[in-house]
Amino acid sequence: MILAECNDELMRTLDEQRCIHEAEIERLSRSNQIQCANLDSKLAEAEKVLEELIRDKKNLEATLSKDTNEKV
């Protein structure tokens, strides 16, 4: 009888640990999804800024070229 009680206690403990680990995995998964969404947002913003900087660079180069041609 004692062996059966120990086995039952062990099974309950294992089930509790499984539930705890599943909850932690779910929490980490949600946290990971939030972090990925934040990084995607930052990446999109960085790409937008990069496009603006490329456009500004081209405008500045065109202005510089025009100024150089006018001075010559």
KEVO-13517 format. One record per atom (N, C-alpha, C): residue number from 1; residue in one letter; atom name; x, y, z. Coordinates in pm, whole numbers, plus 50000, padded with zeros to 5 digits. Example, Ala and Ser with C-alpha at 12.3 -4.5 7.8 and 13.67 -1.06 7.14 Angstrom:
REM residues 2
REC; 1; A; N; 51319; 49431; 50780
REC; 1; A; CA; 51230; 49550; 50780
REC; 1; A; C; 51320; 49670; 50780
REC; 2; S; N; 51285; 49775; 50708
REC; 2; S; CA; 51367; 49894; 50714
REC; 2; S; C; 51290; 50003; 50787
***
This chain:
REM residues 72
REC; 1; M; N; 50082; 49880; 50000
REC; 1; M; CA; 50000; 50000; 50000
REC; 1; M; C; 50086; 50126; 50000
REC; 2; I; N; 50196; 50123; 50074
REC; 2; I; CA; 50283; 50240; 50081
REC; 2; I; C; 50342; 50270; 49944
REC; 3; L; N; 50379; 50168; 49869
REC; 3; L; CA; 50434; 50187; 49736
REC; 3; L; C; 50332; 50254; 49644
REC; 4; A; N; 50209; 50215; 49652
REC; 4; A; CA; 50103; 50275; 49570
REC; 4; A; C; 50083; 50422; 49608
REC; 5; E; N; 50088; 50452; 49738
REC; 5; E; CA; 50074; 50591; 49782
REC; 5; E; C; 50190; 50676; 49732
REC; 6; C; N; 50311; 50621; 49738
REC; 6; C; CA; 50428; 50694; 49688
REC; 6; C; C; 50415; 50718; 49538
REC; 7; N; N; 50366; 50617; 49467
REC; 7; N; CA; 50348; 50630; 49323
REC; 7; N; C; 50245; 50738; 49292
REC; 8; D; N; 50135; 50739; 49367
REC; 8; D; CA; 50031; 50840; 49346
REC; 8; D; C; 50086; 50981; 49373
REC; 9; E; N; 50163; 50994; 49481
REC; 9; E; CA; 50222; 51123; 49514
REC; 9; E; C; 50319; 51168; 49405
REC; 10; L; N; 50398; 51075; 49356
REC; 10; L; CA; 50491; 51105; 49248
REC; 10; L; C; 50416; 51150; 49123
REC; 11; M; N; 50308; 51083; 49088
REC; 11; M; CA; 50230; 51120; 48970
REC; 11; M; C; 50169; 51259; 48987
REC; 12; R; N; 50120; 51289; 49107
REC; 12; R; CA; 50064; 51423; 49133
REC; 12; R; C; 50172; 51530; 49120
REC; 13; T; N; 50289; 51502; 49175
REC; 13; T; CA; 50400; 51597; 49167
REC; 13; T; C; 50443; 51618; 49021
REC; 14; L; N; 50451; 51510; 48947
REC; 14; L; CA; 50488; 51522; 48806
REC; 14; L; C; 50384; 51601; 48729
REC; 15; D; N; 50257; 51579; 48758
REC; 15; D; CA; 50150; 51652; 48690
REC; 15; D; C; 50156; 51801; 48724
REC; 16; E; N; 50182; 51831; 48851
REC; 16; E; CA; 50195; 51972; 48892
REC; 16; E; C; 50312; 52038; 48819
REC; 17; Q; N; 50424; 51970; 48812
REC; 17; Q; CA; 50541; 52024; 48743
REC; 17; Q; C; 50514; 52042; 48594
REC; 18; R; N; 50442; 51947; 48535
REC; 18; R; CA; 50407; 51959; 48393
REC; 18; R; C; 50321; 52083; 48371
REC; 19; C; N; 50224; 52105; 48459
REC; 19; C; CA; 50137; 52223; 48447
REC; 19; C; C; 50218; 52352; 48463
REC; 20; I; N; 50308; 52353; 48559
REC; 20; I; CA; 50393; 52471; 48581
REC; 20; I; C; 50478; 52498; 48457
REC; 21; H; N; 50538; 52395; 48403
REC; 21; H; CA; 50624; 52412; 48285
REC; 21; H; C; 50544; 52454; 48163
REC; 22; E; N; 50426; 52397; 48145
REC; 22; E; CA; 50342; 52437; 48031
REC; 22; E; C; 50302; 52584; 48042
REC; 23; A; N; 50270; 52628; 48163
REC; 23; A; CA; 50233; 52769; 48183
REC; 23; A; C; 50353; 52859; 48154
REC; 24; E; N; 50471; 52818; 48195
REC; 24; E; CA; 50591; 52898; 48170
REC; 24; E; C; 50622; 52903; 48020
REC; 25; I; N; 50606; 52791; 47952
REC; 25; I; CA; 50628; 52789; 47807
REC; 25; I; C; 50529; 52882; 47738
REC; 26; E; N; 50404; 52881; 47780
REC; 26; E; CA; 50303; 52969; 47722
REC; 26; E; C; 50338; 53116; 47747
REC; 27; R; N; 50382; 53147; 47869
REC; 27; R; CA; 50422; 53284; 47902
REC; 27; R; C; 50539; 53329; 47816
REC; 28; L; N; 50639; 53242; 47802
REC; 28; L; CA; 50755; 53276; 47720
REC; 28; L; C; 50718; 53291; 47573
REC; 29; S; N; 50625; 53209; 47528
REC; 29; S; CA; 50580; 53219; 47389
REC; 29; S; C; 50512; 53352; 47363
REC; 30; R; N; 50424; 53394; 47454
REC; 30; R; CA; 50357; 53524; 47439
REC; 30; R; C; 50458; 53637; 47444
REC; 31; S; N; 50553; 53628; 47536
REC; 31; S; CA; 50657; 53731; 47546
REC; 31; S; C; 50738; 53737; 47417
REC; 32; N; N; 50771; 53622; 47362
REC; 32; N; CA; 50846; 53616; 47237
REC; 32; N; C; 50767; 53679; 47123
REC; 33; Q; N; 50637; 53652; 47115
REC; 33; Q; CA; 50554; 53711; 47010
REC; 33; Q; C; 50551; 53863; 47021
REC; 34; I; N; 50542; 53913; 47143
REC; 34; I; CA; 50541; 54058; 47165
REC; 34; I; C; 50675; 54118; 47121
REC; 35; Q; N; 50785; 54054; 47161
REC; 35; Q; CA; 50917; 54103; 47123
REC; 35; Q; C; 50936; 54102; 46971
REC; 36; C; N; 50889; 53996; 46906
REC; 36; C; CA; 50900; 53989; 46760
REC; 36; C; C; 50820; 54101; 46694
REC; 37; A; N; 50701; 54127; 46746
REC; 37; A; CA; 50619; 54235; 46690
REC; 37; A; C; 50689; 54369; 46709
REC; 38; N; N; 50748; 54391; 46826
REC; 38; N; CA; 50821; 54516; 46851
REC; 38; N; C; 50940; 54530; 46756
REC; 39; L; N; 51014; 54422; 46737
REC; 39; L; CA; 51129; 54426; 46647
REC; 39; L; C; 51085; 54449; 46503
REC; 40; D; N; 50975; 54387; 46462
REC; 40; D; CA; 50922; 54410; 46327
REC; 40; D; C; 50887; 54557; 46308
REC; 41; S; N; 50827; 54616; 46411
REC; 41; S; CA; 50789; 54757; 46404
REC; 41; S; C; 50913; 54845; 46393
REC; 42; K; N; 51014; 54816; 46474
REC; 42; K; CA; 51138; 54894; 46469
REC; 42; K; C; 51208; 54877; 46334
REC; 43; L; N; 51205; 54757; 46279
REC; 43; L; CA; 51266; 54733; 46149
REC; 43; L; C; 51194; 54813; 46040
REC; 44; A; N; 51062; 54814; 46044
REC; 44; A; CA; 50985; 54890; 45945
REC; 44; A; C; 51018; 55038; 45955
REC; 45; E; N; 51028; 55089; 46077
REC; 45; E; CA; 51061; 55230; 46097
REC; 45; E; C; 51202; 55260; 46046
REC; 46; A; N; 51296; 55169; 46074
REC; 46; A; CA; 51434; 55189; 46027
REC; 46; A; C; 51440; 55188; 45874
REC; 47; E; N; 51363; 55101; 45811
REC; 47; E; CA; 51361; 55097; 45665
REC; 47; E; C; 51304; 55227; 45609
REC; 48; K; N; 51202; 55281; 45675
REC; 48; K; CA; 51143; 55408; 45632
REC; 48; K; C; 51246; 55521; 45644
REC; 49; V; N; 51316; 55526; 45756
REC; 49; V; CA; 51419; 55629; 45777
REC; 49; V; C; 51530; 55613; 45674
REC; 50; L; N; 51569; 55489; 45645
REC; 50; L; CA; 51674; 55465; 45546
REC; 50; L; C; 51632; 55519; 45410
REC; 51; E; N; 51508; 55494; 45369
REC; 51; E; CA; 51460; 55546; 45241
REC; 51; E; C; 51463; 55699; 45239
REC; 52; E; N; 51424; 55761; 45351
REC; 52; E; CA; 51428; 55907; 45359
REC; 52; E; C; 51572; 55959; 45349
REC; 53; L; N; 51664; 55891; 45415
REC; 53; L; CA; 51805; 55933; 45411
REC; 53; L; C; 51863; 55918; 45270
REC; 54; I; N; 51828; 55811; 45202
REC; 54; I; CA; 51875; 55792; 45064
REC; 54; I; C; 51821; 55903; 44975
REC; 55; R; N; 51693; 55935; 44992
REC; 55; R; CA; 51632; 56043; 44914
REC; 55; R; C; 51699; 56177; 44945
REC; 56; D; N; 51724; 56205; 45073
REC; 56; D; CA; 51791; 56329; 45112
REC; 56; D; C; 51933; 56336; 45054
REC; 57; K; N; 52003; 56223; 45057
REC; 57; K; CA; 52139; 56219; 45002
REC; 57; K; C; 52138; 56253; 44854
REC; 58; K; N; 52045; 56194; 44781
REC; 58; K; CA; 52036; 56221; 44637
REC; 58; K; C; 52006; 56369; 44612
REC; 59; N; N; 51916; 56426; 44692
REC; 59; N; CA; 51884; 56569; 44677
REC; 59; N; C; 52005; 56656; 44707
REC; 60; L; N; 52079; 56622; 44812
REC; 60; L; CA; 52198; 56699; 44846
REC; 60; L; C; 52305; 56687; 44738
REC; 61; E; N; 52323; 56566; 44685
REC; 61; E; CA; 52421; 56548; 44578
REC; 61; E; C; 52382; 56628; 44454
REC; 62; A; N; 52252; 56630; 44423
REC; 62; A; CA; 52206; 56706; 44307
REC; 62; A; C; 52229; 56855; 44329
REC; 63; T; N; 52200; 56903; 44450
REC; 63; T; CA; 52222; 57045; 44482
REC; 63; T; C; 52370; 57080; 44475
REC; 64; L; N; 52453; 56994; 44530
REC; 64; L; CA; 52597; 57017; 44528
REC; 64; L; C; 52649; 57019; 44384
REC; 65; S; N; 52603; 56927; 44304
REC; 65; S; CA; 52644; 56922; 44163
REC; 65; S; C; 52601; 57048; 44091
REC; 66; K; N; 52478; 57092; 44117
REC; 66; K; CA; 52427; 57215; 44054
REC; 66; K; C; 52510; 57335; 44096
REC; 67; D; N; 52540; 57346; 44227
REC; 67; D; CA; 52620; 57457; 44277
REC; 67; D; C; 52760; 57455; 44216
REC; 68; T; N; 52818; 57337; 44204
REC; 68; T; CA; 52952; 57325; 44146
REC; 68; T; C; 52951; 57367; 44000
REC; 69; N; N; 52850; 57325; 43927
REC; 69; N; CA; 52840; 57362; 43785
REC; 69; N; C; 52819; 57512; 43767
REC; 70; E; N; 52743; 57574; 43857
REC; 70; E; CA; 52718; 57718; 43846
REC; 70; E; C; 52842; 57800; 43878
REC; 71; K; N; 52928; 57749; 43965
REC; 71; K; CA; 53048; 57823; 44002
REC; 71; K; C; 53154; 57814; 43894
REC; 72; V; N; 53151; 57711; 43815
REC; 72; V; CA; 53253; 57692; 43711
REC; 72; V; C; 53223; 57772; 43590
***
